[in-house]
Amino acid sequence: MVAYTPDKIYVERGVADSWITRNVLRRLPATPVEWLEDSRTLLSASRRAGPSLAAAKRSLVLARHKGRFFKDCPAGRSRGERNVCCNYFVVNYASNCHMECSYCYLQTHLNFPHLVVYANYPDLLQELEARFESHPSTPFRVGTGELADSLALDSLTRYSVPLVEFFSRYGNAILEFKTKSDCVENLMGLDHGGRTVVSWSINPRAVQESDEHRTASIERRLRAAERCVAEGYRVGFHLDPMIHYPGWQGDYEDLVDEIFRRLPSRSVAWISLGSLRLSAGLKAFMRSRFPRSGLPLGELVPVPDGKLRYFWPIRVRMYRSAVEWVRARSPRTPVYLCMERPGVWSKVFAQAPPDEKRLGRSLAVTAAR
């Protein structure tokens, strides 16, 4: 992964004493710092200046999150037929990403172009504590990778440390870090109590090299997974978005084979499958920012949730193949679909989950074994 070094750091005075802020400033002593009363003033300035997305990411903002950290995963919310939801929850500890995946939905999703880390982490932990303790019999599976990569900035912030230590105390909650980085150094030596899963979004090497710019190589991701397994963590893999291209079958089967050759199957908590999905605006944006990418040229058709996807028989064929490859190497590893309709689930697994909450509970319980 290409390490992130911002050109400038903006810090809200309200988080000046935060442990996260101190970590960042200590690691970047030569980077200019500007102090702000409210980071929202940067939004109007950005609109006036009109910087490119890549240029805007060169600024790191340390701010106070003023809303709720803990939310339902948006996967189940869609227009038309509802996507199946695995009862996942998300924590938005940061917003935006310095890596440059051509297909990343954040390019058109965020209205604040800078890279932001919310440094008031005690408020985040307090919010989680209240939720977990008020529902002691409910298993929660919580991820931090919705609006930012979970670990890409961890060498600067060390945000993972208080999160892992917090979740280790709760028997009804599992934390998932989802990343395309190899930044696992801060996870080493922590008393995680088996309550943290470290996951990688992963594609064949050809896709990583052509469309996942500034990310860790597949080799470095798998090495990081090996390090985590050696520390007793369960790991996960998200083959998402799966890309349909000539030779995809051999490349994806080789990738699945490599995962289970290098890692014991009992250490793999889950594998999720999803396919390329783009909004119409994102497709045009990709053509502008990544003119060499062939992804927008695939056979993408509009579907009821408003996105462009591969025609459903293509998706079903890809998912069925991946399920067969995983089952052949690890029959007990849970495999599930992300952002897919019940009809597609039924064609891949013979039926859609009859109870989505039960699906989520099953994944959470399996990960904690």
N, C-alpha and C positions, 0 to 999 in steps of 0.2 A: 504494500500500500504506500502511496505517496503521502508522507507525513504532512499534517496541516500546520502551516506557520502563517498566521494572518499578517496583513500589512499594518493593521491598527486594531486596538481593543477599545471598545466603549463599555464603560461600567456605570450602572446606576448606583447612586450613592447609597440607596437602601440595601444593597448587597455588598457594600465595601468590606464588611467584616466577615463575610461568608468564607467558610473553609474552602469552597469551590473556587471562589475568586482568588483567594490567597494561593491556591495551587497553580492556577493559570498564570498569575503574575510572576510567581516564583520560577516557573518553567520558561517564561518568555520575557526575561528582564530587559531585553533590548527593543522590544516592540513598543511603539508609542501608545500611550493610554490617554483617553479623553473621558472625563467624568461627566455624567448626565444626571439630571433630576428625574427624567422620564425618557426611556428609550423610544417612546412613540414619536418623539420629535424627529427621529431619524426617518420615519416613514414619509413625511411630507418632503423632507430634504431629498430623499431618494426619488420621489416622483418628479421633483423639479429637475434633478440632475439626469434622470433616465439612464442609470448605468446598466451595462449588460449583466446578465445573471452571473456569469463567471466573475466579473469584477466586483459585484456586490458581495459575493461569498468571501472576498478577501478581508472582510471586516468581521470580527467576532464581537458579539454583544453579550454581556453578562447582565442579566436582568432579573427582576422579581416577577414570577408568574402570578397574575392577579386573579385567575379563574381556578377551575377545578383541574387537578392533575389527572385524576382517575376517571376513566370513561369506558363505556362499552365500545368494543371494536366496531368500526363502521361497516364491516364486511357484509353484515346482513341487511343493511339499509340500501335499497336500490329501487329504481323505478321498474315497473312491470313485475314479472314474477320474482319473488323474493329469493335472494341467495341463501343457501344453508349457512347458518352461523354455528361455530363450534364453541359458543359461550365463552369467548375470549375477552379479556379486558386489557386496556392500554393505559400507560402512564406517559404523558408527554413531558419529558424532562428537558427536551431541547427541540429546536425546529431548524430544519434545513440540513444540508450535507455537503461537505467539500468534495466528495467523490462525484464522478460524472458518468453515471450510467445513462446511456442514450434514452432508455425507455422509462426513466424515473418519473412518476406522476407528480412529484413535488415541483417539477419545473413549471407547471401551470396551476398548481393547487394552492401555493402559498402567496399571500398578498404582502408579506414582509420579506424583502429579498435577502437580508443579512442572515448570517448564521448566528443563532441565538442559543445560549445555554441558560436555563433558569436556575439561578444559584441558590434560591431559598429552599434548599432540599429538606430542612426540618419541617416545613409546611407540608411537603409531599409525604414524608413519613408519618406525620400526624394524621393526614387524611387517610392513608392506608390503614393505620392502626385503628381508627374509628370504624372503618368498613369491615375489617377482618374480625374485630372483637365483637361487633354487633351481629355478625353472622358466623358464629363459631363452627357450625356444622356444614357450612357451604364451602366446597373446595374452589379456590380462585386460581386461575391461570392468567398471569399478568405479564405483558410484554412492554418493552420500552422502545420498540423499533418502528412506530407508526410514522412519525414526522421527522425522524432523524435516525441514523445508524446508531445502534446501541453502544458501540465501543470505539468508534472511529476517533473520538476525541478523548478517550479515557486516559491516554498518556499525559494529557494536559490537566484534565479535571479531576481524575480519580473518583468520578461519580459512582463507579461500580462498587466501591468499598462499602459505604454506608448502606447501599441497597442490599448487597449480599448479606451483610451482617444483620440487617433488619429482618429479611425473609427467613434467615436461619432460625428465628425464634417462633415462627408461626407454622404449626402443623397443618393448617388449612389453606396454605397459599404456596404457589410455585412461581418463581420469577424466571422469565425467559429474556436473555439478551440475544438479539438477532443482528447479525453483522455481516459485512463483506470485508472486514479487516482481519488482521492477525494480532490485534492489540489485546492480549490476554495477560500481560505481565502482572497487572494489579490484582488479578484473580488468584494468583499463586499464593499459597500459604494461608488463605482465608478459611475460617471455620464456617463453611457454607451449609453444613448440616443436611446436605442432599436436597436442598430446597431451591437450587438454582440450576437451570438448564442453559447451556451456551449453544446457540444455534447459528448456522451459516446459511445464507442464501447462496445457492451454488448452481452453476451451469457448466457445461463442458468447456474445456480450455479455449476452443475456437470462439465461443460466444464471449467469454471473459475478455479475451484479447481484443476483440473487435468492438464490443459495446459496453464493457464495464470499465471505463477509464478511471485511472487513479485508485483502483481497488487493489486489494491483495491478490496475488496470483492464486490459482486453485491449489497449487502445491503448498503455499504458505498458509492458506486457510486450513488445509488438512493437517499440516504440522501443528498449527495452533489447537486444533481439535484433539490431536494426540496428547498435547501437553495438558489440556483440561481433563481428559480421561485419566491421565496419570495422577491428577490431583483429586480424583474421585467425583468429578462432575459428570452428570449425564449430558449428552450432546444431542442436537437435533439438526436436521437438514431440510431446507425448503427448495425444492426444485421448482422455482417460481421466479420469473416467468419461463416456462418451457418454450423453446423456440422451434418452430417447424422449418427445417431447411434440408437440402439434400444430404443424406448421411446422418440425420439426427438420431436414428435408432441406434446405430453402432456407438456413437459418441456418448449418448445418455446411458446405455447399458454399461459401457466401460466405466463411466463415472460412478454408477451405483456399485459396480464390482469393486472399484478402488476403495470406496468408502468402507465396505464390509471386509475387504482384505486388510485394511490398515487399522480398523477399529473393531473391538469385540461387539457383537450384535447386542449384548445385554446393556452396553453403554449408550445405545441410540434410543432416545426417549420417543421420538416420532419423526416421520418424514411427511411433509406436506407437498402437494402438487398443485400447480396453477399454470395457466397459459398466458401468453402475451395478451394484454388488454390495454387499449388506448382510447382516450377521448379523441374526438375529431380535432380539437385544439392542440392536443399533445402530438398527434400525428404530424400536423403542419409545423409545430415547433421543432420536432425531431429533424425534419427535413432541412430546416434552417440551421440548427445548431450542429447536427451530425450528418452532413450531406453524404458521407461515405457509408452510412449504415444501411443495410438492406432490410432492416426490420419493418419499416413502414411500407415496404413493397410486397409484403406477404399477402395471402388471400384472407384479408380481414373484412368481416361483414358486420353491419350494425345489429345489435341484439337488444332485447327489451330493457336492459339496465342502462341503456344510453351509451354503451361503449362499443368499440370495434374489437372483434375477436375473430379467431379462426372459426370457420364453420364447424358446428358442433360435432359432426362425425370425425373431423380431424382431432379435435380435443379429446374425444372419447378414445380414439385409437392411441393417442399419446399417453393418456392416463392409464389405460388398461395395460399397455406395455410396461410402464414404470411400475405398476403394482405387481405384475408378474416377476419383474426383475428383483424387486425387493423381497417378495415372498419366497423366491427361490433361494435367497441367501439368508433371510432372517424371517421365518414365518410369523413370529410373534410381534415384530415391530409394528406399531400402529401407523397406518397410512391414511391420510385424509385429504380432501380437496379444499382449496381456498377460493372464495369468491365464485362459487358455481351454484347453479340452480338445482333443485331436486331432481329434475329430469335427467340431468347429466350424471348426478350421483347414482341414480337407478341403473343407468346403462353401464356404469363402471363397476359398481358393487352389488348389482342386482336389486338394491333398494336404497332409498334415501334414509338418513337417520330418522327413526320415528320420534325421537325425543332429542332436540338439540342440546338441552341442558345436560341430559345424560351423556351425550357425546363429550361435552366439555369436561364433565366430572371424570369420565373414564380416562381422558388424556391426562388430567391433572394427577389422578391416583396412580396411573401407570408410570408417570415420570418420577414419582416419589419412591418407587420401589427400589 
